[in-house]
Amino acid sequence: MLAAASVAQFVVALDMAVVNVALPAIRTSLGFAPVDLAWVVHVYALTFGGFLLLGGRAGDLYGRRRLFVLGLALFGLCSLAGGLAQAPWQLVAARAGQGLGAAAVAPAALALLTTTFEGRARVRALGVWSAVNAAGGALGVLAGGVLTEYAGWRWVMLINLPIVAAALALVPAGVPAQARTAARERMDVLGAVLATGGIGLLVFGVVRTGTRGWTSTATIATLATALIILAAFVFAESRSPAPLVRLGLLRGRWVAGANLIVFLAAAGQFAAFYFVSLYLQEILHLGAAATGAAFLPFSAGLVAGSVVATRVTSARSPRASLIPGGLLATAGLGWFALISPGGGFLTDVLGPSLLCSVGTGLVLAPVAVAGTTGVAPGEAGMASGLLNSSRQLGGCIGLAALATVAAHHTGDATTESALNNGYALALTISATLFLLATAFAVALPRTLPRVPRQEPRPVGRENSQKNTSPQP
């Protein structure tokens, strides 16, 4: 179970970063217009973020194993289609399909873990899942650079196929069928439409700020419409007998706090990846493969931080790891903000990479535990979809906002000094976001509540006769 969920989450996280370094090669090969090229990245964020809540609740109602398998299959097929694309629209459509598949896989994987493992085993399982998730994003930069430079850009899509195949191969032995207790409930169709439309429109409005600007009429109208739809979603959920997201879930301090923390941490982390990558390529003039290799210490630090966080959380609570992790990440990003045009990898990148990555690992590992603490088994997918949505929205909105801040600070100047100052300002704000996340961690309870009884599941032949209504 843990292997299947971790491998699936790895490929979802990998795909969020692996394409970035390959964009120049994709533009040359397929003839993308400069203004359209960014949609290779944005459309994945749009469909992934927009359908996460729906994917999480669908897993609760119709079976997490079923959603897990269907999502992986769709993700793999769209990866193949993207690798074989011959026109810009084909690649964009494939990326949209990948995001839709990821929106089914990510909450299903997390919900499967939270309802399968108990006690300290649950903390360790979520620690492994979080470490793999973080490492997938960091290694995506390395894989994208190496594959683009030595194998061709198509392999940043085709590399997903063996990983998806490995995850699917683990399903029969590792992922049990879920008893169909929740399937008697009906899907909240109105809530699904409003949530998907509102979040999708919000992501669309944010990602378009790179070309339209935050103060343009189109941007303001799009974001205002998104907020109106999301307000209607909240109203509809408060009246629904079987809501897509039960609003009472957010009354729990652990769930609410974890979603706020992961939103802010993702905004800081995504922006740090982006601006450090630009610094390495635009200021230090490293190639694609060398830029990817420069992120290896960051990947190692993430894994190390996650391992430590798992031990700390098992012995005490998520709060004991979240607070020092947030402070370390804040210090690392503050150090990153001291970059200079005359700097180098050893002086400006290696030290802050290690500090920031260990801190980020200490935050991201326990936040999955915090965000699913005190949640009933039948709502595990709901809570998982909510947590994943917060992370995706935080990263998308944070990156778009800080890119605008950096571009505005740089202005029309194209010198390395001007670019460097814009990146440094954005990294300073990223550090502030992590500091704010730490403040929310301080407000969390000191101890965990009792964990609800887990839902029944087949554990062997002796129990197979008791479970009379398994899913196919």
N, C-alpha and C positions, 0 to 999 in steps of 0.2 A: 504493500500500500504506500509506504513512505517513498520507496524508489519510484513508483509510477507517478505519484503526485509531484515529486521533486524534479524528475526529468521533464515532465510536462511544463512545470512552472519555469524551468530553465530555458526552454525553447521560446516561451512567451516573452520572457524578459530579454533574452538574446535578440529577438527580432525587433525590439523597440530601439536598439542601438546599432545593430549590425549594418543597417542600410546607410546611416549618416555619412560615413567616410566614403561610401561608393557613389555618392550623388554626382560628383563631376564626371565620372566614367559613364554613369547612366545617362546623363544629359547628352554626352557626345554620341553614345551608341544609338539611342532611340530618338534623338532629335527633339528633346523637350525644350519648350520655350522657357527662358529664365524664370518668368513669373509663375509658371506651372510646376516647376521642378519640386518645390517644397511640398506639394500635395502627395508625393511619394511617402513622406513622413507623416503629414497631417491627417491623411485619410485613415491611417491605421489608428491614430489617437482618437479620431472622431468616432469610428465604429466600435472600438474597444471601450472607450469611456461611456459612449451612449447606451450600450446594451448590457453593461455589467450588472445593474440592478435586476434587469429582466432575467439574465442568465442565472444569477444567484437564486432567485425565487423559483424559476422553472426547475432547478435542480431539487429544491425542497419538495415540489409538487409531483414531478414526473420521474424522479430518480436521478441521483447525482452521477451514478455510474453511466447511465444512458447519455446524459449531457456531456460528461467527460469524454466518452468515446466519440460522440458525434462532433463535438468541438475539435478534438484532435484530428479527426478525419477531414473535416472542412479546412482546418489550418494546413494540413499536409497537402491537400489537393490544390489549394490556392498558392502555396509555396511553389509547387511544380509549375502552375500556370504563370506565376511571376517570373520564374527562371527561364521560361520559354517565350516570354512576351516579345512581340515584334513591333509594337506601337505603344506610345505613351498611355493611351486609355486602357490598354490591356494590363499594364503593370499597375496602374492606379486601381482598377477593378480588383485585381488579385490582392492588393494590399488591403482593400476594404474587406474582402472575404477573410483575410487573415485576422483582422481585428474582430470580426464577428465570431470567428472560431475561438479566439483568445478570450472573448467575453463569456463564453460558455465554459471553457477549461479552467480559468483562474479561480472563480468562486467555487466551482465544483470540487477542485483539488483541495482548497483550504477547508471547505465544509466536510469533506471526507475525513480529513485528518482530525478535525476537532470532535467529530462524532465517533471516531474509532479508538483514539487513544485517551487515556485517563491519567489524572495526577501528574507525576513527574515525567512519565513517558510522553504525555501530551506536550509538556513544555519542551522536552528534547526534540520531539518530532517537528514542532513548529519552529524550533531553532534551526534545525537542518533545512527545512523548507525556506525559511527566511534567508539563510546563508546562500543557498542555491539561487534564490531569486535575485539577491544583490549581486552575486558573482556573475550571473547571466548577463545583467546589464553592463557590468564593467568589462567582462570578456568580449561582449559584443563589439566594443570599439576595436579591440585587438584583432578579433576574427575578421571584422569588416576591412581593416587595413591590409592584413596579410592576404586575404582571399582576393581583394580587388587588385592588389599589386602583382600577385603571382599566379592567380588562377582565372581572373576575370570577374566582373561585377555580378554575373548571373549566379555565381556560387554563393553569394550572400543570401540568396533565396533558396537554392538547392541544398545548402548545408542543413536546412531544417528537416529534410526528408528522413535521413537515418535516425535523427533524434526522435521524431514523431513515431517512427516505426518501433524504436526501442520502448517508448512509453506505452504504445498499444500492445506490444508483446507482453508487458508486465500486467496488463489488466486482468486476464482470465484467472491468474493465480493470486493476484494481490488485491483486487478491488471487488469486495462482495456485493451481491445484489442487495438493494435497500428494500425493506418491507414497505408495502404500498399503503401505509397508514395515512400519509398526507395527501395522497392522490385524490381523495374524495372531495377535497376543496377545489374550488374553481379559481382559475387564474384571474387576477384583478386586471381586466383588459384595459379599463380606463386609466388606471394607475400606470400600467405598462406603457401605454401610448404617451401619456403626459411626461413620465420620467424619461423615456427614450428621446422624445422630441425636445424636451427642455434641456437635458444634459447635452444632447447632440448639437443643438443650436448654440448653447453656451460655448462648447468647444470650438464649433465652427467660427463663431464671432471672435473668439480669442486668437485662434491660429491665423485668421485673416488680418490681424492687426499688423503683421509684418509688411503687408502691401497697402492696407487702407489707413492704418493709423488708429489710435485709440479715440481720437476726437472727431473722426469722420462721421457723417450722418449715417452711412451704412453700418458702421460698427456700433454706434449708439442704439440704432433701431434694432439691430440683431440681438444685442445683449439685453435690451429692455424687453423684447419679446420673449427671450429665453427666461428671464426672471419672472415674467407674468405667468408663463406656462408652469414653471417650477412652483410658484405660489399656488396655482390651481391644483397642482399635484399634491401639495401638502394638505390643502383643504379636502381634496377627494379622499386622501388616505385617512384623514380623521373621521370620515363618514363611512368608510368601507368596512363591511363585516369581515372580509378576508383581504387585507391590504397587501400591496407589493412590498411595502416597508411599514411595519408597525411603528408608529411614532413613539410609542411607549418604550421601544428599544433604546431610544436616545435619552431616556430619563436616567438610565444607568450611568453612573459616573465613569465606569471603566470604558464602556462602549463609546460614549460621547467624547471622553478625553482622548482615547486612542485614535478616533477619526480626526480630531483637531490636530493631534501630534503628527500623524502620518501625512496629513495635508500639507502642513508647514515644512516637515522634513523632506518630503518629496519635492516641494518647490525649491528648496535649497540644494538638494542633491542633484536634480536634473540640470539646474542652472550651472552648478559647479562643473559637471561633466562637460557641458556645452562650452563654457568659457575657457576652461583649462585646455580643452581640445583646440580651440581657436588660438589660444596663446602659443601652444606647441607648434602649430602649423604656420600661423601668420607672423609671429614674432621670433620664435626660435628656428623657424624654417625646417621643421622635421617633415619627412615624407609620411605617407599613409601608414605603412607598416611600422615605422619607428614611433609614430604617434600612438598606435595601438599598443606597442610594446611598453611605452612609457606608463600605461595604465596597469601593468602587471602588479606593481607594488600596491596599488589601490585595491585590486582584487584580493591580494593576499591579506591586506589589512581588514577588508570586509569579512572574510572568512574567520580570521582570528577574533575579531570583535564579536561575531555571532556565536562562536564557541564559548567565549567568556560569558556572554550575555545569557546563554542557555544555562550554564552552571549557576550563575548568580540568581536567575529567575527561579530555578528549581529549588534553591535553598531558601529564598526569601520571597520576592514578588517582582513583577515587571518594573515597578517604580525604582527599585534599587539599581537597575541597569539603565533605565531611561534617563535619569538625571545626570550621572557622570558621562554617559554617552553623548547627551546633548551638549554638555560643556566642552567635551573633547572635540566634537565636530565643529562647534562654534570657534574654538581656538584654531583648529586646522584651516577653516575657511578664512578666518582673520589673517592667518599667516599667508594664505594664498593671495589675499588682497594686496600684499606687499610686492607683487611681481613687478619687474622692471624690464625695459627694452634691452638692457645689457645683461640680463640674467641668464641662467642656464638650468638644465634639468636638476643637477645636484644641489644647486643653491636655492632655486625657486619652486621646485616641483616635488622632489622626493620627500623631503621632511614633512611639508603640509599634507602630502598624499597619505602618508602613513598615519598621521595624527587624525586627519579627517575621516579616513576609511575605517579605522578602529572605532571611532566615535559613532559613525553611521551604523556600523554593524551592531554596536551596543544598543542602538535605538530601534533599528528595523526588526531585529529578532524578537524582542519582547512585545513589540506593539501588536503583533499578530495574536499573541496570548491575551493581551489586554482587550483587544477589540472583539474577542469571542468569549470573554469571561462572563459567566452568569447568563449565557444565552441558552434557551431551551433547544434540545436537539432538532426539533422540527423547524426551527428558525435559523439554523446554522448557515444555510445558504444565503438567507437574507442578510445576516450580519457579515458574512464573507463578501457578498457583493457590495455592501455598503462600504466596507473597509477598502476594497480594491478600487471602488469609484472615487473615494476620497484621495487615495494615492495618485490615481491617474489624473484627476482634476487638478490636484495640487501641482503635480509636475508640469502639466500643460499650461495652466494659468501662470504659474511662477516663471517658467521659461519665457513665455511670450511677453510678460510684463517686464522682466529684467532685460530681455533683448531690446525692448523699446527704450528702457532707461539708458542702456549702454550706447545705443545708436544716437539718442538725443544728446548725450554727454559728448560723444565724439564729433557730432555735427558733420560738416562736409569735409573735415580733415581726413587725410588718408595716410598720414605718417604713422610709423610704428609707435611713437610716443603717444599720439592721440588715441590709437586703437587700444594700447595698453591701459591707458587711464580709464577708458570705458569699461574694459573687462574688469579692472580692479574695483571700480565702483559697484558693478553687479555682484562681484564676489563678496564685497562688504555687506551688501543687503542680504545675500544668501546666509552669511554668518548671523545676521540679525534675526532671520527667520528661524534658524536653529535655536537661537537663544530664547525666542518666544515659545518654541515647542518645549524647551526645557522648563519654562515657567508653568506651562500646562501640566507637565509631568509632576512637578512639585505639588500641584493641587490634587493629584490622584490619591485615593485611599492607600493606607500603608499596608493593608492586608487584602488578600483575595477573598471573595465570597465563596460559599459552597458551590461546587460544580453540580449542575442538574444531572439526574440519572440519564445515562446514555441510552439511545434507542437500540432495540434488539437487533442483532445481526448474526448471520451464520458464522460459527467459529469452528466447525468440524462436523464429522458425520453424526456424532451423538446429539447434535442440536438440529440437524437438518429436518427431523420429523416435526419439531416444534414450530418451525417457521413455515407456516402453511401457505403463505401468500407472497413468495418471492417474486421479484421482477424478472422477466426473461433476460 
